[in-house]
Amino acid sequence: MGIVKISDALHDSVRTASTALSRSINAQAEHWLRVGMMAELHPQLTYSDICQLLIQHASTPASFALPVPPRLQAQQTPGAAQ
């Protein structure tokens, strides 16, 4: 685990969101990091799509890899229809 420096304003936003959503400050920041990373990797997905993937991923055996959307998995599978 490392230390990430963020602005005071962003920290205040994380604190506010964490209180509103009943998460720890660290859990809220981690959620935003995951959502943001997924949004950058898969810009065609909506926020709802990303949250559904994260929920599905959380119910599978522990893994630190980010989930791949099913419609993209088909594209990555050799021999899959394009």
PDB file as gemmi writes it, atoms N, CA and C in Angstrom:
CRYST1    1.000    1.000    1.000  90.00  90.00  90.00 P 1                      
ATOM      1  N   MET A   1       0.852  -1.169   0.000  1.00  0.00           N  
ATOM      2  CA  MET A   1       0.000   0.000   0.000  1.00  0.00           C  
ATOM      3  C   MET A   1       0.894   1.227   0.000  1.00  0.00           C  
ATOM      4  N   GLY A   2       0.499   2.208  -0.768  1.00  0.00           N  
ATOM      5  CA  GLY A   2       1.277   3.428  -0.850  1.00  0.00           C  
ATOM      6  C   GLY A   2       0.457   4.634  -0.453  1.00  0.00           C  
ATOM      7  N   ILE A   3       1.102   5.754  -0.470  1.00  0.00           N  
ATOM      8  CA  ILE A   3       0.440   7.013  -0.142  1.00  0.00           C  
ATOM      9  C   ILE A   3       0.240   7.784  -1.441  1.00  0.00           C  
ATOM     10  N   VAL A   4      -0.961   8.272  -1.636  1.00  0.00           N  
ATOM     11  CA  VAL A   4      -1.286   9.074  -2.805  1.00  0.00           C  
ATOM     12  C   VAL A   4      -1.641  10.462  -2.313  1.00  0.00           C  
ATOM     13  N   LYS A   5      -0.953  11.455  -2.826  1.00  0.00           N  
ATOM     14  CA  LYS A   5      -1.246  12.830  -2.430  1.00  0.00           C  
ATOM     15  C   LYS A   5      -2.298  13.402  -3.359  1.00  0.00           C  
ATOM     16  N   ILE A   6      -3.342  13.958  -2.764  1.00  0.00           N  
ATOM     17  CA  ILE A   6      -4.398  14.610  -3.536  1.00  0.00           C  
ATOM     18  C   ILE A   6      -4.637  15.994  -2.942  1.00  0.00           C  
ATOM     19  N   SER A   7      -5.288  16.829  -3.704  1.00  0.00           N  
ATOM     20  CA  SER A   7      -5.552  18.187  -3.237  1.00  0.00           C  
ATOM     21  C   SER A   7      -6.524  18.166  -2.059  1.00  0.00           C  
ATOM     22  N   ASP A   8      -6.479  19.215  -1.276  1.00  0.00           N  
ATOM     23  CA  ASP A   8      -7.403  19.341  -0.144  1.00  0.00           C  
ATOM     24  C   ASP A   8      -8.851  19.367  -0.625  1.00  0.00           C  
ATOM     25  N   ALA A   9      -9.086  20.018  -1.753  1.00  0.00           N  
ATOM     26  CA  ALA A   9     -10.453  20.108  -2.287  1.00  0.00           C  
ATOM     27  C   ALA A   9     -10.973  18.720  -2.674  1.00  0.00           C  
ATOM     28  N   LEU A  10     -10.140  17.916  -3.320  1.00  0.00           N  
ATOM     29  CA  LEU A  10     -10.566  16.569  -3.692  1.00  0.00           C  
ATOM     30  C   LEU A  10     -10.769  15.711  -2.449  1.00  0.00           C  
ATOM     31  N   HIS A  11      -9.902  15.861  -1.474  1.00  0.00           N  
ATOM     32  CA  HIS A  11     -10.057  15.110  -0.227  1.00  0.00           C  
ATOM     33  C   HIS A  11     -11.374  15.471   0.446  1.00  0.00           C  
ATOM     34  N   ASP A  12     -11.724  16.738   0.446  1.00  0.00           N  
ATOM     35  CA  ASP A  12     -13.007  17.164   1.020  1.00  0.00           C  
ATOM     36  C   ASP A  12     -14.177  16.531   0.268  1.00  0.00           C  
ATOM     37  N   SER A  13     -14.060  16.442  -1.063  1.00  0.00           N  
ATOM     38  CA  SER A  13     -15.117  15.817  -1.864  1.00  0.00           C  
ATOM     39  C   SER A  13     -15.240  14.331  -1.537  1.00  0.00           C  
ATOM     40  N   VAL A  14     -14.104  13.669  -1.379  1.00  0.00           N  
ATOM     41  CA  VAL A  14     -14.116  12.246  -1.024  1.00  0.00           C  
ATOM     42  C   VAL A  14     -14.749  12.068   0.350  1.00  0.00           C  
ATOM     43  N   ARG A  15     -14.377  12.914   1.278  1.00  0.00           N  
ATOM     44  CA  ARG A  15     -14.934  12.835   2.636  1.00  0.00           C  
ATOM     45  C   ARG A  15     -16.452  13.020   2.611  1.00  0.00           C  
ATOM     46  N   THR A  16     -16.934  14.002   1.870  1.00  0.00           N  
ATOM     47  CA  THR A  16     -18.370  14.266   1.782  1.00  0.00           C  
ATOM     48  C   THR A  16     -19.100  13.077   1.158  1.00  0.00           C  
ATOM     49  N   ALA A  17     -18.570  12.575   0.039  1.00  0.00           N  
ATOM     50  CA  ALA A  17     -19.198  11.434  -0.634  1.00  0.00           C  
ATOM     51  C   ALA A  17     -19.168  10.191   0.245  1.00  0.00           C  
ATOM     52  N   SER A  18     -18.069   9.981   0.956  1.00  0.00           N  
ATOM     53  CA  SER A  18     -17.968   8.790   1.805  1.00  0.00           C  
ATOM     54  C   SER A  18     -19.004   8.819   2.927  1.00  0.00           C  
ATOM     55  N   THR A  19     -19.248   9.990   3.472  1.00  0.00           N  
ATOM     56  CA  THR A  19     -20.264  10.126   4.518  1.00  0.00           C  
ATOM     57  C   THR A  19     -21.652   9.858   3.940  1.00  0.00           C  
ATOM     58  N   ALA A  20     -21.936  10.461   2.800  1.00  0.00           N  
ATOM     59  CA  ALA A  20     -23.251  10.313   2.173  1.00  0.00           C  
ATOM     60  C   ALA A  20     -23.525   8.875   1.751  1.00  0.00           C  
ATOM     61  N   LEU A  21     -22.497   8.158   1.332  1.00  0.00           N  
ATOM     62  CA  LEU A  21     -22.666   6.801   0.808  1.00  0.00           C  
ATOM     63  C   LEU A  21     -22.268   5.716   1.801  1.00  0.00           C  
ATOM     64  N   SER A  22     -22.042   6.104   3.055  1.00  0.00           N  
ATOM     65  CA  SER A  22     -21.721   5.158   4.127  1.00  0.00           C  
ATOM     66  C   SER A  22     -20.509   4.285   3.800  1.00  0.00           C  
ATOM     67  N   ARG A  23     -19.474   4.932   3.261  1.00  0.00           N  
ATOM     68  CA  ARG A  23     -18.211   4.249   2.984  1.00  0.00           C  
ATOM     69  C   ARG A  23     -17.111   4.945   3.774  1.00  0.00           C  
ATOM     70  N   SER A  24     -16.020   4.227   3.972  1.00  0.00           N  
ATOM     71  CA  SER A  24     -14.858   4.899   4.548  1.00  0.00           C  
ATOM     72  C   SER A  24     -14.295   5.837   3.480  1.00  0.00           C  
ATOM     73  N   ILE A  25     -13.478   6.758   3.901  1.00  0.00           N  
ATOM     74  CA  ILE A  25     -12.848   7.675   2.945  1.00  0.00           C  
ATOM     75  C   ILE A  25     -12.013   6.871   1.950  1.00  0.00           C  
ATOM     76  N   ASN A  26     -11.252   5.902   2.449  1.00  0.00           N  
ATOM     77  CA  ASN A  26     -10.432   5.084   1.556  1.00  0.00           C  
ATOM     78  C   ASN A  26     -11.290   4.274   0.583  1.00  0.00           C  
ATOM     79  N   ALA A  27     -12.400   3.710   1.068  1.00  0.00           N  
ATOM     80  CA  ALA A  27     -13.275   2.929   0.186  1.00  0.00           C  
ATOM     81  C   ALA A  27     -13.889   3.815  -0.894  1.00  0.00           C  
ATOM     82  N   GLN A  28     -14.263   5.035  -0.541  1.00  0.00           N  
ATOM     83  CA  GLN A  28     -14.828   5.951  -1.534  1.00  0.00           C  
ATOM     84  C   GLN A  28     -13.791   6.316  -2.594  1.00  0.00           C  
ATOM     85  N   ALA A  29     -12.586   6.631  -2.145  1.00  0.00           N  
ATOM     86  CA  ALA A  29     -11.526   6.974  -3.095  1.00  0.00           C  
ATOM     87  C   ALA A  29     -11.220   5.786  -4.006  1.00  0.00           C  
ATOM     88  N   GLU A  30     -11.172   4.583  -3.444  1.00  0.00           N  
ATOM     89  CA  GLU A  30     -10.899   3.394  -4.246  1.00  0.00           C  
ATOM     90  C   GLU A  30     -12.020   3.156  -5.255  1.00  0.00           C  
ATOM     91  N   HIS A  31     -13.260   3.379  -4.846  1.00  0.00           N  
ATOM     92  CA  HIS A  31     -14.393   3.236  -5.769  1.00  0.00           C  
ATOM     93  C   HIS A  31     -14.241   4.197  -6.946  1.00  0.00           C  
ATOM     94  N   TRP A  32     -13.954   5.454  -6.646  1.00  0.00           N  
ATOM     95  CA  TRP A  32     -13.785   6.440  -7.714  1.00  0.00           C  
ATOM     96  C   TRP A  32     -12.607   6.082  -8.617  1.00  0.00           C  
ATOM     97  N   LEU A  33     -11.540   5.544  -8.044  1.00  0.00           N  
ATOM     98  CA  LEU A  33     -10.396   5.124  -8.858  1.00  0.00           C  
ATOM     99  C   LEU A  33     -10.788   3.990  -9.810  1.00  0.00           C  
ATOM    100  N   ARG A  34     -11.508   3.007  -9.286  1.00  0.00           N  
ATOM    101  CA  ARG A  34     -11.931   1.888 -10.135  1.00  0.00           C  
ATOM    102  C   ARG A  34     -12.854   2.353 -11.256  1.00  0.00           C  
ATOM    103  N   VAL A  35     -13.849   3.166 -10.884  1.00  0.00           N  
ATOM    104  CA  VAL A  35     -14.805   3.654 -11.885  1.00  0.00           C  
ATOM    105  C   VAL A  35     -14.080   4.487 -12.937  1.00  0.00           C  
ATOM    106  N   GLY A  36     -13.194   5.353 -12.507  1.00  0.00           N  
ATOM    107  CA  GLY A  36     -12.454   6.190 -13.446  1.00  0.00           C  
ATOM    108  C   GLY A  36     -11.557   5.382 -14.360  1.00  0.00           C  
ATOM    109  N   MET A  37     -10.902   4.357 -13.811  1.00  0.00           N  
ATOM    110  CA  MET A  37     -10.041   3.516 -14.634  1.00  0.00           C  
ATOM    111  C   MET A  37     -10.865   2.758 -15.668  1.00  0.00           C  
ATOM    112  N   MET A  38     -11.993   2.201 -15.229  1.00  0.00           N  
ATOM    113  CA  MET A  38     -12.855   1.485 -16.166  1.00  0.00           C  
ATOM    114  C   MET A  38     -13.393   2.436 -17.240  1.00  0.00           C  
ATOM    115  N   ALA A  39     -13.731   3.657 -16.863  1.00  0.00           N  
ATOM    116  CA  ALA A  39     -14.246   4.630 -17.833  1.00  0.00           C  
ATOM    117  C   ALA A  39     -13.183   4.975 -18.871  1.00  0.00           C  
ATOM    118  N   GLU A  40     -11.939   5.077 -18.453  1.00  0.00           N  
ATOM    119  CA  GLU A  40     -10.863   5.361 -19.406  1.00  0.00           C  
ATOM    120  C   GLU A  40     -10.572   4.165 -20.307  1.00  0.00           C  
ATOM    121  N   LEU A  41     -10.605   2.963 -19.736  1.00  0.00           N  
ATOM    122  CA  LEU A  41     -10.318   1.764 -20.519  1.00  0.00           C  
ATOM    123  C   LEU A  41     -11.457   1.402 -21.469  1.00  0.00           C  
ATOM    124  N   HIS A  42     -12.683   1.726 -21.073  1.00  0.00           N  
ATOM    125  CA  HIS A  42     -13.868   1.349 -21.848  1.00  0.00           C  
ATOM    126  C   HIS A  42     -14.816   2.548 -21.950  1.00  0.00           C  
ATOM    127  N   PRO A  43     -14.472   3.549 -22.738  1.00  0.00           N  
ATOM    128  CA  PRO A  43     -15.271   4.781 -22.794  1.00  0.00           C  
ATOM    129  C   PRO A  43     -16.689   4.578 -23.312  1.00  0.00           C  
ATOM    130  N   GLN A  44     -16.966   3.450 -23.946  1.00  0.00           N  
ATOM    131  CA  GLN A  44     -18.309   3.211 -24.457  1.00  0.00           C  
ATOM    132  C   GLN A  44     -19.279   2.783 -23.356  1.00  0.00           C  
ATOM    133  N   LEU A  45     -18.774   2.429 -22.177  1.00  0.00           N  
ATOM    134  CA  LEU A  45     -19.632   1.980 -21.089  1.00  0.00           C  
ATOM    135  C   LEU A  45     -20.223   3.156 -20.328  1.00  0.00           C  
ATOM    136  N   THR A  46     -21.440   2.964 -19.849  1.00  0.00           N  
ATOM    137  CA  THR A  46     -22.065   3.971 -18.994  1.00  0.00           C  
ATOM    138  C   THR A  46     -21.622   3.721 -17.549  1.00  0.00           C  
ATOM    139  N   TYR A  47     -21.913   4.686 -16.690  1.00  0.00           N  
ATOM    140  CA  TYR A  47     -21.616   4.512 -15.266  1.00  0.00           C  
ATOM    141  C   TYR A  47     -22.338   3.270 -14.736  1.00  0.00           C  
ATOM    142  N   SER A  48     -23.576   3.076 -15.153  1.00  0.00           N  
ATOM    143  CA  SER A  48     -24.351   1.916 -14.724  1.00  0.00           C  
ATOM    144  C   SER A  48     -23.690   0.615 -15.172  1.00  0.00           C  
ATOM    145  N   ASP A  49     -23.213   0.571 -16.424  1.00  0.00           N  
ATOM    146  CA  ASP A  49     -22.493  -0.613 -16.934  1.00  0.00           C  
ATOM    147  C   ASP A  49     -21.273  -0.914 -16.066  1.00  0.00           C  
ATOM    148  N   ILE A  50     -20.522   0.128 -15.758  1.00  0.00           N  
ATOM    149  CA  ILE A  50     -19.300  -0.033 -14.962  1.00  0.00           C  
ATOM    150  C   ILE A  50     -19.647  -0.562 -13.577  1.00  0.00           C  
ATOM    151  N   CYS A  51     -20.657   0.003 -12.938  1.00  0.00           N  
ATOM    152  CA  CYS A  51     -21.048  -0.460 -11.600  1.00  0.00           C  
ATOM    153  C   CYS A  51     -21.514  -1.909 -11.630  1.00  0.00           C  
ATOM    154  N   GLN A  52     -22.269  -2.291 -12.664  1.00  0.00           N  
ATOM    155  CA  GLN A  52     -22.703  -3.681 -12.783  1.00  0.00           C  
ATOM    156  C   GLN A  52     -21.508  -4.617 -12.927  1.00  0.00           C  
ATOM    157  N   LEU A  53     -20.530  -4.221 -13.718  1.00  0.00           N  
ATOM    158  CA  LEU A  53     -19.319  -5.040 -13.861  1.00  0.00           C  
ATOM    159  C   LEU A  53     -18.569  -5.165 -12.541  1.00  0.00           C  
ATOM    160  N   LEU A  54     -18.450  -4.071 -11.814  1.00  0.00           N  
ATOM    161  CA  LEU A  54     -17.741  -4.115 -10.538  1.00  0.00           C  
ATOM    162  C   LEU A  54     -18.469  -5.000  -9.536  1.00  0.00           C  
ATOM    163  N   ILE A  55     -19.796  -4.967  -9.560  1.00  0.00           N  
ATOM    164  CA  ILE A  55     -20.580  -5.824  -8.667  1.00  0.00           C  
ATOM    165  C   ILE A  55     -20.388  -7.291  -9.054  1.00  0.00           C  
ATOM    166  N   GLN A  56     -20.454  -7.597 -10.346  1.00  0.00           N  
ATOM    167  CA  GLN A  56     -20.234  -8.968 -10.805  1.00  0.00           C  
ATOM    168  C   GLN A  56     -18.833  -9.438 -10.427  1.00  0.00           C  
ATOM    169  N   HIS A  57     -17.866  -8.563 -10.609  1.00  0.00           N  
ATOM    170  CA  HIS A  57     -16.474  -8.901 -10.309  1.00  0.00           C  
ATOM    171  C   HIS A  57     -16.292  -9.173  -8.817  1.00  0.00           C  
ATOM    172  N   ALA A  58     -16.996  -8.439  -7.977  1.00  0.00           N  
ATOM    173  CA  ALA A  58     -16.870  -8.612  -6.532  1.00  0.00           C  
ATOM    174  C   ALA A  58     -17.417  -9.955  -6.069  1.00  0.00           C  
ATOM    175  N   SER A  59     -18.321 -10.550  -6.838  1.00  0.00           N  
ATOM    176  CA  SER A  59     -18.917 -11.815  -6.433  1.00  0.00           C  
ATOM    177  C   SER A  59     -18.142 -13.026  -6.939  1.00  0.00           C  
ATOM    178  N   THR A  60     -17.042 -12.791  -7.653  1.00  0.00           N  
ATOM    179  CA  THR A  60     -16.206 -13.885  -8.148  1.00  0.00           C  
ATOM    180  C   THR A  60     -14.991 -14.034  -7.243  1.00  0.00           C  
ATOM    181  N   PRO A  61     -14.248 -15.143  -7.386  1.00  0.00           N  
ATOM    182  CA  PRO A  61     -13.050 -15.320  -6.543  1.00  0.00           C  
ATOM    183  C   PRO A  61     -12.121 -14.111  -6.619  1.00  0.00           C  
ATOM    184  N   ALA A  62     -11.441 -13.860  -5.531  1.00  0.00           N  
ATOM    185  CA  ALA A  62     -10.577 -12.685  -5.404  1.00  0.00           C  
ATOM    186  C   ALA A  62      -9.621 -12.547  -6.578  1.00  0.00           C  
ATOM    187  N   SER A  63      -9.579 -11.359  -7.111  1.00  0.00           N  
ATOM    188  CA  SER A  63      -8.685 -11.034  -8.214  1.00  0.00           C  
ATOM    189  C   SER A  63      -8.506  -9.533  -8.216  1.00  0.00           C  
ATOM    190  N   PHE A  64      -7.324  -9.088  -8.544  1.00  0.00           N  
ATOM    191  CA  PHE A  64      -7.087  -7.653  -8.585  1.00  0.00           C  
ATOM    192  C   PHE A  64      -7.180  -7.111 -10.005  1.00  0.00           C  
ATOM    193  N   ALA A  65      -7.398  -7.999 -10.969  1.00  0.00           N  
ATOM    194  CA  ALA A  65      -7.562  -7.550 -12.350  1.00  0.00           C  
ATOM    195  C   ALA A  65      -8.921  -6.896 -12.499  1.00  0.00           C  
ATOM    196  N   LEU A  66      -8.992  -5.893 -13.340  1.00  0.00           N  
ATOM    197  CA  LEU A  66     -10.265  -5.245 -13.591  1.00  0.00           C  
ATOM    198  C   LEU A  66     -11.100  -6.111 -14.518  1.00  0.00           C  
ATOM    199  N   PRO A  67     -12.418  -6.110 -14.331  1.00  0.00           N  
ATOM    200  CA  PRO A  67     -13.270  -6.918 -15.185  1.00  0.00           C  
ATOM    201  C   PRO A  67     -13.305  -6.392 -16.615  1.00  0.00           C  
ATOM    202  N   VAL A  68     -13.551  -7.314 -17.544  1.00  0.00           N  
ATOM    203  CA  VAL A  68     -13.685  -6.952 -18.951  1.00  0.00           C  
ATOM    204  C   VAL A  68     -15.158  -7.118 -19.313  1.00  0.00           C  
ATOM    205  N   PRO A  69     -15.777  -6.104 -19.894  1.00  0.00           N  
ATOM    206  CA  PRO A  69     -17.192  -6.201 -20.263  1.00  0.00           C  
ATOM    207  C   PRO A  69     -17.433  -7.391 -21.186  1.00  0.00           C  
ATOM    208  N   PRO A  70     -18.559  -8.111 -21.010  1.00  0.00           N  
ATOM    209  CA  PRO A  70     -18.843  -9.294 -21.833  1.00  0.00           C  
ATOM    210  C   PRO A  70     -18.756  -9.022 -23.332  1.00  0.00           C  
ATOM    211  N   ARG A  71     -19.244  -7.875 -23.785  1.00  0.00           N  
ATOM    212  CA  ARG A  71     -19.203  -7.608 -25.225  1.00  0.00           C  
ATOM    213  C   ARG A  71     -17.771  -7.415 -25.718  1.00  0.00           C  
ATOM    214  N   LEU A  72     -16.859  -7.042 -24.822  1.00  0.00           N  
ATOM    215  CA  LEU A  72     -15.457  -6.925 -25.206  1.00  0.00           C  
ATOM    216  C   LEU A  72     -14.745  -8.261 -25.070  1.00  0.00           C  
ATOM    217  N   GLN A  73     -15.196  -9.129 -24.161  1.00  0.00           N  
ATOM    218  CA  GLN A  73     -14.599 -10.447 -24.029  1.00  0.00           C  
ATOM    219  C   GLN A  73     -14.752 -11.216 -25.327  1.00  0.00           C  
ATOM    220  N   ALA A  74     -15.923 -11.100 -25.958  1.00  0.00           N  
ATOM    221  CA  ALA A  74     -16.170 -11.804 -27.206  1.00  0.00           C  
ATOM    222  C   ALA A  74     -15.176 -11.351 -28.288  1.00  0.00           C  
ATOM    223  N   GLN A  75     -14.823 -10.079 -28.268  1.00  0.00           N  
ATOM    224  CA  GLN A  75     -13.871  -9.554 -29.248  1.00  0.00           C  
ATOM    225  C   GLN A  75     -12.465 -10.066 -28.980  1.00  0.00           C  
ATOM    226  N   GLN A  76     -12.158 -10.360 -27.711  1.00  0.00           N  
ATOM    227  CA  GLN A  76     -10.814 -10.786 -27.340  1.00  0.00           C  
ATOM    228  C   GLN A  76     -10.624 -12.301 -27.481  1.00  0.00           C  
ATOM    229  N   THR A  77     -11.720 -13.048 -27.592  1.00  0.00           N  
ATOM    230  CA  THR A  77     -11.638 -14.493 -27.686  1.00  0.00           C  
ATOM    231  C   THR A  77     -11.248 -14.891 -29.101  1.00  0.00           C  
ATOM    232  N   PRO A  78     -10.174 -15.691 -29.251  1.00  0.00           N  
ATOM    233  CA  PRO A  78      -9.767 -16.122 -30.597  1.00  0.00           C  
ATOM    234  C   PRO A  78     -10.909 -16.844 -31.299  1.00  0.00           C  
ATOM    235  N   GLY A  79     -11.159 -16.491 -32.535  1.00  0.00           N  
ATOM    236  CA  GLY A  79     -12.198 -17.117 -33.311  1.00  0.00           C  
ATOM    237  C   GLY A  79     -13.588 -16.578 -33.052  1.00  0.00           C  
ATOM    238  N   ALA A  80     -13.687 -15.590 -32.181  1.00  0.00           N  
ATOM    239  CA  ALA A  80     -15.007 -15.030 -31.874  1.00  0.00           C  
ATOM    240  C   ALA A  80     -15.510 -14.224 -33.058  1.00  0.00           C  
ATOM    241  N   ALA A  81     -16.824 -14.233 -33.228  1.00  0.00           N  
ATOM    242  CA  ALA A  81     -17.427 -13.459 -34.325  1.00  0.00           C  
ATOM    243  C   ALA A  81     -17.220 -11.980 -34.075  1.00  0.00           C  
ATOM    244  N   GLN A  82     -16.876 -11.259 -35.110  1.00  0.00           N  
ATOM    245  CA  GLN A  82     -16.630  -9.822 -34.982  1.00  0.00           C  
ATOM    246  C   GLN A  82     -17.878  -9.049 -35.259  1.00  0.00           C  
TER     247      GLN A  82                                                      
END                                                                             
